[in-house]
Amino acid sequence: MADPKFIIDCNENGQLIVSDARLIKFWKTAESIQQSNELSNRSTFYNFPSEIISNSNAENTLEIIGVPFSKGSNFASSTVNSFPGTLRDLSNMTPIYMSLDSELTSGILDLNTQEKLLSNCAIDDLGDMQFDEYSVYGLEREVREYFRHIQKKGSKFAFIGGDHSITYYILKELKKRYDNILYIHFDAHLDCGSDPLRLDKEVNHGNFVRHLLQENIVKTAMQLGVRGLRSLGQYYEDPRLSVIPSAKLSKDSFRNSLNELYEKDSFIYVSFDVDILDPSNFSAVDYPSPGGPNISTIMECIQILGEYSNLIGIDFVEGRGAEVQEISSQYQLILNVFSHLLDALSKSQNKKEEK
């Protein structure tokens, strides 16, 4: 007779719905768990029951935070502030379950590689930050508060934007905790521009990398996948900045460059702008750029990141928001990429624990 294995859901009465390992038999617990209406009524990434593990002490917990911010975008009608909700709702179609005998996940299978992802961690979806989507002050306040929570638990984390300028504010806060930050930037654009009208006083999604380097927030930076034509004002040279253009990006070029920049006391932070993908793979971005790297190359680079125990966090930005029933099949690829990035975080945490 099959034994209960996974927690599938928590109903409105607080009872757990459980199943066997093959999701063929189902049970409902006699006792209820205490939960808040706020948590039980909201969607969570991968439909994982975050309300059950939010106060847990699981050693490998991944915190996910939505950042609905768009003030830093130069695209007037941008909907990137809605991207966290779109990605979260889409992930509900690929649920991950909690094992009954631990606080870890059932994992999900990537049919392309036959690789099981996110099978040795707990996922804590902290929801979206609550602030005016155009308020820099509100964003900085929320980032500060979320890091206090993350630091208490010692978790690794993923911020979902929003426009790419959120990376500046996240790393500005991280700088208070880590001196040697190696910043890895997946993007079709350099994001080092100098706007003569703003005189670089305002941080935006097109100039924040220049600010990170000029303000010494990061020690070194690596840009992957850049392409196209740029004016001189959009190009920035700095000995701390390494660039691998799209045409030269490969597993080997990435690994070699990473090994050159990585030091024993480095802390790796990764920012992934989804416009690094070729528009033929994903076009729901404000500034699509043809000539993107092969998707398999991007996945190989992400896999390498999981080999480093000092990978501390990621952000995932610049996708357009959309209602789930209206989104194209291209978003499935974006969810796949995001899942692999989270898996790299999880593998990195496991390597840290092995030391």
N, C-alpha and C positions, 0 to 999 in steps of 0.2 A: 504493500500500500504506500502511495506517495506521501512524503512528509512535507509540511509547510516549509517554504524556503524564502520567498520574497514578500515584502510589504508592497502592495500594489497601490493602495490609496488609503485615505482616511476620510470616512464619510461625515455627514453633517452632525452626527451624534458622537463623533470622536472615536468611533470604533475603527479598528484597522482591518482592511481587506487584504488577505494574504493568499498566496498561491504556491503551488509546487514549482520545482525548478523549470518545468516545461510549459508552465502557464496553462495547464489543462484542468487541474482541480483548484477550487477556491474555497476559502473559509472567511468567517467574520469573527473577530474576537468578542468575547463576552463583556470585557471591561473596556472603558473608554479612556482615551488620553486627554489631558487638559491642553487646550489650544486656544489661541485668540482668534476672533472672527477675522481680524485683518489678515492673518497668515492663511487661514483655511480657505478664504474666499479669493485669494489672488493666484494668478498663474505663476509657476516657477519654471526655471530652466529644466528641460527634459522631464517636466512634471515630477521631479524628484521631491519627496516629502520633506522639504527643508524645515518645516515646523517641528519635526520630530528630532532633528539633529542640531538645531540652531544653538542649543546650550550644551552640546556634547563636547567631549574632549578627544575626539578622534584625531589621531596624530597627523593624518594626511587629509586635511580639509581644504577644499578650494572655495574661496569666497568669490561670488560674482555680483557685481554692482553695475546697474544701468546709469548712464550719465546723459540725460536728455538735454544737451547743451548745443546751441547753434550760433551763439553770438560771434564766435571766431571765424565763421564761414564768410567768404566773399561772394557766395552765390545767393542772390536775393531771395529766391523762393525755395531754398533748401529744406528738405524734410529729414535731414540726418538726425534731428532730435527725436524722431519717432523710431529710429532703427533699433534701439534696445528692446522695445516692445515687440517689434516685428520678429526679431531673432528669437526672443523668448517664446512667443506664441508658436513659431515654426518648430522649435525644438520639442514642443509638447507632442508632436506627431511621432517622435522617436523617444518614448519614455525610458528612463533608467530607474531601476528599482533598488530598494534597500534590502540587504540580506537580513534575515531574522536573527542569525547568530552573530552578527557584528554590526558596526555602523558604516560598513563599506558598501560599494555599489555592485550591482549585477554586471555593469558594463554594457556596451553596445558594440556591434560588429560592423566593421567596414568591409563590405562585400568586395570592394576593389582589391584590397590587400589581404583579406581574411584575417585582419588584425583586430584584436579585441581592445577597445578603448575605454578608459575611465573605469577600470574594473577593480581598482585597489585604492579607492579614495572615498571621501564623503563630499557632497556638493551642497554648499549653503548659499542659496540665492537671497541676497539681502534686499532685493527689489531695486527700484529706481530712486535716485537722489531726489529730494523734494526741494526745489528752488525755482525761481523764475528762469526760464530757459535762456534769457539774455543777461543774467546777473553773474558777473565775474566774482563779486563778493560772495554770493550764495554758493557758487561752485567751490571756491576756496574753503569756505566754512565746512561744506559737506565732505570734501576730500579730507580735510583735517580730522573730522569726527570719524569717518570710516577707517582711517589709518589707526586711530586709537583702538578701535575694535579689533582690527586685524592684528595689531601688535600684541594685544592681550592674548590672543589665541595662537599666535605664531603661525598663522595660515599663509598660504600663497594666494594670489588674488588675480582677478581679471576684471578690468573696467570695460564696459561696452558703451561707446559713444554713438551719437554725438560727433561734432566735428573734431578735426585732428588737433586743435589747439588744447584740448583737454590734457594731452600728453605733457605739455609744459607745466601745468598746475600740479599734475600728479608727481612728476619728477622733482619739482620745486619742493614739494612736501617730503618726498623720499630722501632728498639731499640732507635733511635734518637727521636722518638715521644712518645713511650710508655715504662714505666719502668717495669710494672708487666705483662709480656707476659706469658700466659699459652699455651703451644704448644701441640697440639694433632696430633699424627702421626699414620695414618693408613698405615700399611706396613707388608709384610711378613718377612722383615729383620730388624735387630736392627739399622743398619747404624751407629754403634759406633766403627767400626774397627780401629785397629792400624796397619798400614802398615810399617814393619821394613825398607823397601827400601826407602819409602818417608819420614819416620820419622815424619809423621803427619803434615808436613809443607804444603802440598798441600791439599786443601779441595776437596773431591770427593763425589760421591753419596753413598759410603760405609762407610764414617766416619764423615759426617757433623754434626750428632747429638752430637757426642762427642765434637766437636768444639763449638757448640751452648752452651753447658753446661760449658765447661772449660773457655770460654771467657765471661761467664755471660750474653749472649745475651738474653736468656730466663730465667725466674725465676723458672719455673717448666715445666716438660714435661711428656706426657703420650703416651705410645706406645701400639697400638692395633693390634692384629692379627699375631704377630711374631710366628715363628715355625721353626722346623728343627734343625740340628746340627751346632754348631759354635765352632771354636777354642777359646782358652782363649784370644787371641789377638783381637777377634771380640766381646768379651763380656765386658761390662762396667757397673760398679755399682756406683750409685750416689744417695744420699738421695732425690735429687730433681726429680728423674726419677722413674715413676711408669709404670710397664709393665703388660699388660693383654695378655697372649698368646692366640693363636687362639682357642685352646680347651676350654678355660675358658671365652671367650668373649660372653657376652650376654647383652641384654638391661639393666638388673639390675646391672650387674658387672660394666658396663660402667657408668651408672648413679651414682652409689655409689662412684666410684673412682673419677669421675668428681666433685661431691659434696665435697669430701675431699680436693681436690686441689684448687677448685674455691674460690676466695676471692672477696669481693665487688669491689675492684679496679682492678680486673683481666681483661685483654683483651685477648680473645681467638683467636688463629690463628690455622687453620687446614691445614694439608698437607696430601693429599691422593695419595699414590702410588698404581697404579692399579694392581700391583702384589700381593696385599693383597687378591685378588680374587683367588679362587681355579682355577687351569688351566683348569678344566672341564667347568668352566664358561667363563674364558678369558685367553687365552694362548699367546697372541701377546705381550709378554714382554721379556726382555733380560734374566731374571733370574726367570723363573717360579718355584713355590714351592708348592708341593701338601699339602693337609690338611688345606686348607683355610676355613674361617668361612662361615656359610650359608649366602647366599645373603640377605635373609630376616632380619638376625641379623644386617648386615651392614646398611641396610635401616633404621632399628629401631634406631640405634645409630645416624645416620645422622639426623633423625627427632628430636631427643633430642636436637641436637645442635641449632635448630631454636628457642628453648625456652629461650635462653640466649641473652639478648640485647647487650652484649659486644662481640659478635662474629664479628670480624672486617674484616676477609678476609680468602681466601683459596688459595691453589695451587693444581693442578691436574697433575700428572707427570708419566713418565716412560712407557707410551704406545708406541708401534712401529708405525711409520708412514706408510701409505699405500694409494694407489690410491683408491678412493671411489668405483670404479667399481670392484676392486679386493679384497675389505675387506670382512671378514667373518661376519656372522650374530652375532657373539659375540660382535662386536663393538656396536650393538644396546643396549646391556646391559650397556656398558660403558657410552653411551650417557644418558641412564636412570639414572645411578648413578650420573653423573655430573649435570643433571637437578635437581635432588633432593638436591644436595649440594647448588646449586644456590638458590633454593627455601628456604633452611634453612637460607641463607644469607638475603633473602628478608623478611622472617618472623622475623628474628632478628632485622632488621631495623624497621619494624612496631612496635615491642615491645619497641624499643628505643623511638619512637615517641609517644607511649601511655603514657610514664612516665611523 
